[in-house]
Amino acid sequence: MGEFPLPQDAAPAKVFRDYTQEELDWQYDHSKRFDTNVFNEERAAASKAARQKVKGLLDVPYGDHPDEVVDIFPAQGTDKAPVIVFFHGGAWTRGSKNGYSFPAPEMNARGVSWVATEFTKVPQGTLSNQVRQNRDAVAWVWRNADEYGFDRDRIFIAGHSSGGHNCGMSLVTDWEKQYGLPKDLVKGAIAISGMYNLEAVYLSYRNRYLHLTEAEWRANSPMLHIPKECSTPLLIGCSEHDTAEFHRQPEEFLAAWKAAGHRGEWIELMGRNHFTGSMCFGEPDHPLFQKIAAMIGFKVR
């Protein structure tokens, strides 16, 4: 009997690296550690205040679907402002651009336009469709630069959490092949607390709502589509109190990005958790904001 462990004595199976199913699910379920409502309310209040402070053009269509709209906060006093296109997070299923107006006042004050995208959430749409929508939004910004006072030669992209994933997917886009636009359309990318190889997501509880096939998770993994040639610098990282997986994901993507010969830089948002990290996009005293300033070329003070 001693040579054959009874079922109740067997260790739980490992489903990804050294994680059991329960452990892997915990790594990707932030609600297990935080009351997300508190942080959502904080962002919503800050964004409402921002919309009262600076001029915004809300719900501007970039496509034909009702979800395909952007909020534009144009820098004043210039018709050629650098622009940041921001993809919000929410596990691909929730969240709204309405909660991400808050960086606009600080960006506008420094001559930078801020554009927050909206898109169709899962399960109303697929993850692949969401990726396509955000790419379409970036292409729309390039094509409509003159109308909204953007410098089409200074388009930057940014995202947090699942928005970080969308940022990664836009970063690896072949703009020339897919949209007939310049290959170097994106002049810089800032991806925070995102996921870049979706194998772990595919194996986690998240796939109960994403319904990804193996082909789909591979197609939507930026890590697997790093171009051979790319001049776009990448600023990537996570919050100090993100889970181990949300550290591993950007660390491995950055390593692969640099191994391909591309420019990349790491940042860890010290003292922040997965939800408070996004607030750094609107905090001039934070190192993230300062590194974005260095990438775009504006002065913080």
N, C-alpha and C positions, 0 to 999 in steps of 0.2 A: 504493500500500500504506500510505503514511503517514497517509492520511485515515481509515483503518479499523483501529482497534487490534485486534490478535489477541486471542483469548479469554484467553490467559494474561496479557495486559497489562491487562485490564479490572479496574477497582477493584471490590472486593466490594460487593454491593448493600447499601443501607441499608434496614433493616426497621422501625426505629422511631426517629424523630428523626434523630440523626446516628450511630446505632449500626448496625453490621453485626450479623448473627445471632450471631456468636461474641462480639462485644463486649456485646451485650444479655444473652446467656446468662451471661456472666461477672458482670455487674452483679447478677444475681439468684441466683447460686450461691455462697453463703458458704463452702462446703466447699473451694472453689478457693484460699481464702486462709488457712483455719484448720483445725486439728485439732479438730473439734467435740467429740470424746470427752472432751477435757480439761475443757471448760467444763460439759459434761453431768455429769461426775463431781463437779465442784465444787458445782453446784447440788443434786445428789442428796445429797451429804454434808451440806450446810448444811440441807437440808430434813429429813433424817433426824434431825439434832440438834434442829431446831425441834419436831418431833413428840414428842421425848422431853422437851422443856422445857415445852410448853404443852398444855393439854387440847384435843384435836381430836375431832370427830365425822366419821369417815371413811366414804366411799362411801355417802353419804345419797342416795337416789334423788330426782331431780326430774322424771323421766319414766318411761315404760314400757320403753324399751330398756336393756339391761344397761350400755351405755356412758353412759347419762344419769344420772350421779352427781356429787356435789360433796363436797369436803372442807370442813368448817366449823370454824373456829377462833374461837369466840365470846369476846368480851371479858367478863371476869369482873366481878361486882359491879354489874351494871346490866342492866335488862331493856329498855333502849332505846338500844342502841349504834349509831352509824353503821356501815355495812358497805361494804366494797369487794368487788365481784365481779370476779375476775381470770380472764382468758382466756389460756392459755399458747400459746406459739409452737411451731414445728416444721414450717414450710412446709406446713401443713395435713395433713401425712402422718404425723407422728411427735410425740414428746414426750408428756408426761403431767402431770397435775395434781400427781402425787407429787413432782415436781421443783420445785414452787413453793409449798411450805409455809414456806420460809425467812423471808418477811417477817412471818409471824404473830406471833412473840414481840414484836417491836418495835411492831407495830400494836396488839396486845392490851394491852401495857404502857401504851398511851396511850388506852385505852378504845375502840378500833376493832376490829370483827370483820372477819375475813378469810375469804373463800369462794373456793376455786379450783374451776373447772368442768372436767368431762371431757366428751368428745363423740366421735362416730365419725369416725375419720380417713379421708381419701382413700387408697386407692380403695375401701375397704369401704363408704363412703358418699360422697355428692356434697358439693361445697362448699356448695351451697344448703341441704342438709340440716344441715350443720355450723352455718351461720349461724342456722337455725331453732332448733337445739338450744340454742345459747348465749342466744338471745333467750328461749327457754322457761325457762332457768335463772334469768335475771334476773326474769322474771315470777313464778317459783316463790319466789324470795327475798321478793318483795313480799307474796305471798299467805300465806307462812308466817312472816312477821316476828315475830308474837307468840310462836309456839312456840319460836323460837330466840333471842329477845331482841334482835332487830334493830329499829331505828327505820325504819319503812317510808317515812318522810319524809326519810331521809338515806341513800339508796342511791347508791353511786358505782360506776362500772365502770372497769376498767383492762385493758390487754393489751400484749403485747410481740410484735413480728414478725408472724407470721400471726395471733397473738392481738390485735395492734394493729388488724389488719383487722377481726377479729370485734368489737372494741370500737367501731370506726367504724360497723359495720353495726348494732350495738345502739343507738348514739347516734342514728342517723337513723330509728329505728323509730317508727312511729305506734302508740304503746302503746294509745291509746284505740280506734283502728279495728281493730287486729289482735288485741288481748287484752282489750279492755273495761276497761283500767286507766287511771290518770291520765296525761295527756299528758306531764306533767313528772315522771314516775316516776324518771328518772335525774337526780340533782342535780349530777353532775360526771363528766367522762370524762378518763382519762389514757391516751393512746395513744403508745407508743414504738416506733420503727423498724418501722412498719407500712406497708401498701400500701392505697391508697384509691381509685385508678383502675386497674382491672385490665387495661386495654388492653395495657400493656407485658408484663404477666404472660401474657396470652393469646398474645402474639406470641413469647414466650420458650420455652425448653426446658421450663419448668414446665407448659405446657399439654399436654405429652406424657403427664403423669399426671393433670392436672386434667380434661382433656377438656371444656373449656368451649366452648360455642357463643358467637357474638357476643351473642346475647340474654342468655346467662347471665353473661358478664363484665360486661355493662352492669347487669344486675339486682343484681349483687353488688359494685358499685362505690359506696361511700359518697359519693364526690365527686359522683355523678350524682343523688343522692337527698337533698340537703340541704334540710331543711324550710324553709318560708317563715318560720315562727314557732318559736322555740326559746329557752328560758331557760337551757339547760344550758351551763355554762362548759366549755371544752375546753383541756386542757393537752396539747400534742403536740410531738414532736420525734424525735430520733434520737441515735445515738452519734457522737462526733467521727470515728471511723474506719469508719463505715458507708460504703458505696459512694455514688457520686453519685446514683444512682437512689433510694437509701434516704434521701437528703437531699431530693431533689426531691419525692418522694411526700408527705411530711408538710408540706413548705413550701407546696405548691400547695393541699393540702386546707385548711390553716389560712387561706391567703389567700381561698379561696372561702367558707370558714365565716364569716370576718369581713366579707367583701363582702356576705353575706346579712344582715348586721346582728347577728350572734351574737358572744358573748364567746369569745375564744381567746387563748392565750399559747404562745409558743415556748420550748423548752428544748433545749439541746444538751449531751449528757453527755460532757464533756471528758475526754480520756484513755481513753475506753472504746471497745471494738469492738462489733460486732453482738451478740456473745454475753455479754460482761461487762456490757453495759448493763442487763440485767434485774436484776442483783444490787443495783442502786441502790434498788429498791423496799424493801429491808430494811436500808438504811444511813442511820441518823438524821442523820449529818453531811453527807450528800449533798444538793445543791440540789434534786434531784428529790423526795426524801422531804420536804424542807422546804416545797416548793411544794404537795405533796399535803396537808401539815398545814394550810397556809394555806387551801386550797380547802375542806377538811372542817371546819376550825375547832378543831383540837386543838393543844396545845403540844408542841413537840419536847422541850423540857427541863422 
